[in-house]
Amino acid sequence: HRPQIAYWTAMERFEAQQADAMVFRSVAHMERLVSAMRGRPEPAAPILATCGDERDREASLARDDSGDRPLEILFVGRLYPAKGLVELAEALGRVHAKGSRAFRATIVGAQCASALEPGRAYRVVPEWLTDALTKHGVSGHVDAIGPINDPQTLAERFRKTDLLVLPSYSEGFPRVVDEAMSFGVPVLTTTVGGIPDVLQDGRDAALVPPRDSEALAKALQRFLDSPGYRAQLRRGAVESYRRRIGETAAQQHLRLLRAAWTRNASR
């Protein structure tokens, strides 16, 4: 069985290099893979041990954002261009220039070097991101704080957030979207991967095309300027999470297969 073991070990190492985060069967499993990769794991995307509960969702529905406090915008994930961060910087710049309601954006995450690079280290905030924020005039309105590795600290960040933004070029279905919705946080993301099969624009979330900073800016502007729209997306986030969390695995798979079939049949 040695060829099979070698094959699966190689595949596991390859998948670990591509992953944003990994879930292990046990501590022994984690230590075995780390040993095979000749190094130690480093934080990239934060991982929540537990999501929000019903009290968090009820608190979100009762949230009063009618004052003039800056609205809190949050990005959580690995920091590389395919996450749409340059487009996000440009969109925030457009919104700021138009004089919409004040906002404060926080970027949580880090950019990791190659998993197999000798002496590897992660860069908390990559230079290209700093340059983009400066170029579009929003460096004073955006805090790039690096990774948050404590689940409770990240949970508190979600509780204070008004909007999660994830303008990725590609995804499957992002874990962070469900994490945000479990706290009743509205989501603005892109129509990539399985996202449009699960979420409907204007009902569950705000969806825009990937790589489109203008569409992203318009969606942000609408969120910042319309209390009714903000309340609508909060309700959508809570209802979507409640609906999907109550599904069995079979029901979820059947719903996704039907959505994919309908989408392909309409092409």
Long-range contacts (C-beta under 8 A, 24 or more apart in sequence): 9-36, 12-36, 13-37, 13-116, 16-115, 17-114, 17-115, 17-116, 20-44, 20-45, 20-77, 20-78, 21-45, 21-47, 21-175, 37-115, 37-116, 38-116, 39-115, 39-116, 39-120, 42-112, 42-120, 42-121, 42-122, 43-110, 43-122, 43-147, 43-149, 44-78, 44-109, 44-110, 44-111, 44-112, 44-122, 44-147, 45-76, 45-77, 45-78, 45-109, 45-147, 45-176, 46-76, 46-108, 46-109, 46-147, 46-148, 46-149, 46-154, 47-149, 47-151, 48-151, 48-154, 48-155, 48-179, 49-151, 50-151, 50-155, 51-178, 51-179, 51-182, 51-183, 52-155, 52-158, 52-159, 52-179, 52-182, 52-183, 52-184, 53-182, 56-158, 56-159, 56-182, 56-183, 56-184, 57-182, 57-183, 57-184, 57-238, 57-241, 57-242, 58-184, 59-159, 59-184, 60-183, 60-184, 60-185, 60-234, 60-237, 60-238, 61-184, 61-234, 61-235, 61-238, 63-184, 63-234, 65-162, 65-227, 65-230, 66-227, 68-101, 68-102, 69-102, 70-101, 70-102, 70-103, 70-104, 71-101, 71-102, 71-103, 71-104, 71-162, 71-163, 71-223, 71-224, 72-103, 72-104, 72-105, 72-106, 72-160, 72-161, 72-162, 72-163, 73-103, 73-104, 73-105, 73-106, 73-161, 73-162, 73-163, 73-165, 73-220, 74-105, 74-106, 74-108, 74-157, 74-158, 74-161, 74-163, 74-164, 74-165, 74-180, 74-185, 75-105, 75-106, 75-107, 75-108, 75-109, 75-164, 75-165, 75-166, 76-108, 76-109, 76-154, 76-164, 76-166, 76-176, 76-179, 76-180, 77-108, 77-109, 77-166, 77-168, 77-174, 77-176, 78-109, 78-110, 78-111, 78-112, 79-107, 79-109, 79-110, 79-111, 79-125, 79-126, 79-129, 79-144, 80-111, 80-126, 81-128, 82-168, 82-169, 82-170, 83-166, 83-167, 83-168, 83-169, 84-166, 84-167, 84-168, 84-169, 84-190, 84-210, 84-211, 84-216, 85-129, 85-132, 85-167, 86-128, 86-129, 86-132, 87-167, 87-211, 87-212, 87-213, 87-216, 88-165, 88-167, 88-213, 88-216, 89-129, 89-132, 89-133, 89-135, 89-136, 89-138, 89-142, 90-132, 90-136, 90-213, 90-216, 90-217, 91-167, 91-213, 91-214, 91-216, 91-217, 91-220, 92-136, 92-138, 92-141, 92-142, 92-217, 92-220, 93-135, 93-136, 93-137, 93-138, 94-136, 94-213, 94-214, 94-217, 94-221, 95-217, 95-220, 95-221, 95-224, 96-137, 96-138, 96-141, 97-137, 98-221, 100-220, 100-221, 100-224, 100-225, 101-224, 101-225, 103-141, 103-224, 104-141, 104-142, 104-143, 105-138, 105-141, 105-142, 105-143, 105-165, 106-142, 106-143, 106-144, 106-145, 106-157, 106-161, 107-142, 107-143, 107-144, 107-145, 108-145, 108-146, 108-147, 108-148, 108-154, 108-157, 109-146, 109-147, 110-146, 110-147, 122-147, 155-183, 158-183, 158-185, 159-183, 161-185, 162-186, 162-230, 163-187, 163-188, 163-223, 163-230, 163-233, 164-188, 164-189, 165-189, 165-216, 165-220, 166-190, 167-208, 167-210, 167-216, 168-192, 168-210, 169-210, 169-211, 170-210, 171-195, 173-198, 177-205, 178-241, 178-244, 180-237, 181-237, 181-238, 181-240, 181-241, 182-241, 182-245, 184-234, 184-237, 184-238, 184-241, 185-234, 185-237, 186-223, 186-230, 186-233, 186-234, 186-236, 186-237, 187-233, 187-237, 188-216, 188-219, 188-220, 188-223, 194-256, 196-263, 197-256, 197-259, 197-260, 197-263, 198-240, 198-244, 198-256, 198-259, 199-240, 202-232, 202-236, 203-236, 203-240, 204-236, 204-237, 204-239, 204-240, 205-233, 205-236, 205-237, 205-240, 206-233
